[in-house]
Amino acid sequence: MSKSLPQLRIINRLHVLRAERRITQEQLAKEIGVTRATIIAIEGGNYNPSLELAFRIACYFKTDINMIFSIKEEIK
């Protein structure tokens, strides 16, 4: 019998980093080349960015991806 794997949920601190920098969703979107809707979806946990976009966000904030995105395991 195979063991069931936990569900992985990606959580992020994007809204916290934006607040610390006092920038709007629109400003961040323009800086990294996406729409405001994309930023809203990422912050709301409704969209997981591609690896490339995650790196662009990390570069913008001059930090490591792991400081923005992390994984939470959920047992179902």
C-alpha positions in Angstrom: 0.0 0.0 0.0 1.4 3.4 -0.9 1.6 6.2 1.6 -0.4 9.3 0.6 1.7 12.4 0.2 0.8 15.6 2.1 -0.7 18.4 0.1 1.7 21.3 -0.3 0.4 24.9 -0.1 2.6 27.8 -1.1 2.2 30.8 1.2 3.8 34.1 0.7 4.8 37.4 2.4 4.4 39.6 -0.6 1.8 41.9 1.0 4.2 42.4 4.0 7.1 43.3 1.8 5.0 45.7 -0.2 3.8 47.4 3.0 7.3 47.7 4.3 8.3 49.4 1.1 5.1 51.4 0.9 4.4 50.4 -2.7 1.1 49.6 -4.3 0.1 46.5 -6.1 0.1 48.5 -9.3 3.6 49.8 -8.7 5.0 46.4 -8.0 3.2 44.9 -11.0 4.8 47.5 -13.3 8.2 47.0 -11.9 8.2 43.2 -12.4 6.2 43.2 -15.7 2.9 41.7 -14.7 -0.6 42.9 -14.2 -2.1 44.1 -10.9 -4.5 41.2 -11.1 -1.5 38.8 -11.0 -0.2 40.5 -7.8 -3.7 40.3 -6.2 -3.9 36.6 -7.1 -0.4 35.8 -5.7 -1.1 37.7 -2.5 -4.5 36.0 -2.1 -3.0 32.6 -2.5 -5.0 32.0 -5.7 -2.0 31.8 -8.0 1.4 30.4 -7.6 4.0 32.3 -9.7 6.3 30.6 -12.1 9.9 30.1 -10.9 10.9 32.9 -13.2 8.4 35.3 -11.7 9.3 34.3 -8.2 12.9 35.1 -9.0 11.9 38.5 -10.5 9.9 39.3 -7.3 12.9 38.2 -5.1 15.3 40.3 -7.2 13.0 43.4 -6.9 13.0 43.1 -3.1 16.7 42.2 -3.1 16.1 39.1 -1.0 16.0 35.3 -1.3 12.9 33.5 -2.7 12.6 31.7 0.6 12.1 35.0 2.4 9.0 35.6 0.3 7.6 32.1 -0.5 7.4 29.1 1.8 5.6 25.7 1.8 3.1 24.5 4.3 2.3 20.8 4.4 -1.3 19.9 4.9 -2.2 16.3 5.8 -5.6 15.3 4.4 
